[in-house]
Amino acid sequence: MLLSLRSLSGAHEHLEKQFAAALFKTTEGDLFRVASPVLLSFDVDAQEAGRYRVAGHLGGEIEVTCSRCLEPFKLPVSSDFDLRYVPRVEDAGEGEREVDEDDLTTAYYADGQIDLGALVMEQLHLAMPMKPLCDPACKGLCPECGTNWNTGSCSCTPRWTDPRLDVLRKMR
């Protein structure tokens, strides 16, 4: 999934690539799994001093776990990106420095190649919601027995009470 910058024919080039979901390996603890082919459509513009601007669109589908009912579901992803690629410098310095606005849109390439796999994974992570929900009306799980309230019901009665209200209960 590497893009050779040497193979570009000019100062501007439009590319479209499709990557199979199987190319993106998942490990235990990953937040999502790529569930469908990922389509990457982008423009590469050569700039001064070995810098490149890569802007485009990514589309695909990921499988995530619902934050309420813990069931896996597929989430469509559509994301636009605009990044500046600069050559990776081995001796970049280890001192502290303030992060500039440009640093948030800067990525690095090495050996004249941009890693499109890393670009795709970064954009998928950025497009993922903080609390993914299978449905906005998801009922979640019973806190007592763990029954998924979307698929069934239970006879549990909630036992939790706010301990801060104990003083008011004693006054009754």
N, C-alpha and C positions, 0 to 999 in steps of 0.2 A: 504494500500500500504506500509505496514511496513515489513521489513525483520528482523526476530528475529535472532540475532547472536548466541543465545544459541542453535538454531536448526541446526546449521552447523555441519556437520559430521566430519570434519577434518580441517587441516591447510590450505587446498586449496579446493575450490569448484567452479564448473562452474554452473551458473544458467541462465535460460531463462524465462522471464516473458512477458506476453502481457497484456496491460491495455486498456480497452475500452475508447474511446474518451469522453464518458459521465462522466467518473470519474473525469475529469479535468474541474471544474466549472469555468465559466468566469464571470467577473463583468464588469460594464461599465468602459471604460477607459483602458481595457486590450489591449495590442499591437497585440495579436493574439488569435485565438481559435483553440484548438486541433480538427482536422477534420477527423482523421482516427485513428484506433487502433495504439498504440505505442508499438513497440517491443524493449525490453531491454534484451541484451545478455551480461553477464558480469562474471568476475572471482572475487572471494573474497579470499584474502590471509590473514590469521591471522599472525600478527607480534608481536613483544614484547610489553609488558605493555598495553594490551588492544587496540592496534592499528590495523587497518585493511586497506589493500590496495584493492580498488575496481576499476577495469579497464575493459572497455568493449566498446560496441557499442549501439547506440540508433538509431532507424529508425521510421519514421512516416510522417505525413503530417499535416501542420498547415494552417489555413486560415488567410490571412493578407490583408490589404488594400494597393493598389498600391499608391505609393507616388506621381505619376503624374496625374492619372485619377480618383483616389479615389474609384475605383471599387474593390470589394473583389475578391480574387483569391486564389487558393490552391498552397502551396509551399511545395515540398518534402524536408524532413529534414533527414540528415544522419550525425551522429556525433560520434566521438570517444572520450572517456574520460578516465582519469587516476587520481583517487583521493585517498587521504589518510584520513581515518576516525579516529578521536581520541575522547575519551570520553569528553562530555561537563562538564566543571568544573564551578560550581556556583560562586566560589570566584576567578575568573580569574584576578581581578585587573582592575581598571579603568584608570590607568595612560596612558600617551602617549608612544608609541613605534614605531619604524620603521617597516614597512612591509617588510618581507623577501620574497624571491622567493618561498619558501615552503608554505607560507601562502596562495598563490593563488591556490594551489591544495589541501588545507586542508579543510575538512568538519567535522561536529560534529554529534555525535549520543548520545542519552540519553536512559536510561532504557534498555540497551542491544538491541536496535532496530535502524536500519537505515531507515529513511523515504525515500522510493524510489520515492514517488510522488514529493517531493522537489527536488530530484536528476533529475528527468525527466524534471520538469519545468525549472530548472536552465540550463540544457543542451539545451532545446528548445530556451530559451532566448539568450544564447550564440551563437546559430546557426543562429539566425535571422539576415538578412542583415540590414545594417543601413538605406538604402533607398530601400525597396522592390519594384520591378517593375513587373507588370504582363507580360511585354514583353520588351526586351531591346529597341525596336523601338516604345514604347508607345508614343503617340503624346500629351497626357495630356489634359487639359481643356482650353477653351478659357478664357482669363483673363477678358474679357468684359461681356460675357453672360453666361459662365459656360458650354457651349456645350462640350460634350466629343468628341474630334476630332478623336477618334478611330472609333466611330460609325456614325458620321455625320460631316457636315460642317456648317459654319455660315457665315453671310455677314458682320461681324464686321471688322473694321480696327483698328489695334493697335494704341492707342493714346499716349502711354508712350514714352517720349524721355528723354535722359540722360540730367539732368539739368547742368551738368558740361560742356556740349558742347554749351550752350546758347551763350557764349561769341564768339565762332567761327561762329555761325549762324549769329550773328549781324554784323560780319565783311564782310559777303558776300554782 
